[in-house]
Amino acid sequence: MYNIISQWKKWTLKKEKVIVVQAFAVVHPIVEFDDSLIIEFIDETEPEDSRRYRLFLRKQSMQVTKLIVYRPKLECWQDITSMISTFYLASLKSKLLEQSAEYIDNKDAIS
């Protein structure tokens, strides 16, 4: 089971109906290397076989280098960076960093 440290939900109004656009849950710990960070998260709006993701960021610039999704039936991670819009990646990065800000500053939360 995942230790979920935060959740974020964004709602949008379309034709008088409320639709869930994104619901992310960041998974603890955030992994830190010399030159990069890895934030694992779950997209709760996706089917169970494609809801675990890892976002790779350059540590100095916070630029997205890779987005991968876990495929449990294949038991492997798939790189989907080239399949995703750069605008979506920028928005995703912003929301995940916003959720993770207090944990990134706390050395105990980073492995």
Beta strands, then each sheet from edge to edge (+ up, - down):
strand 1: 4-14
strand 2: 17-32
strand 3: 36-43
strand 4: 52-58
strand 5: 64-71
strand 6: 76-79
sheet 1: 1+ 2- 3+ 4- 5+ 6-
end
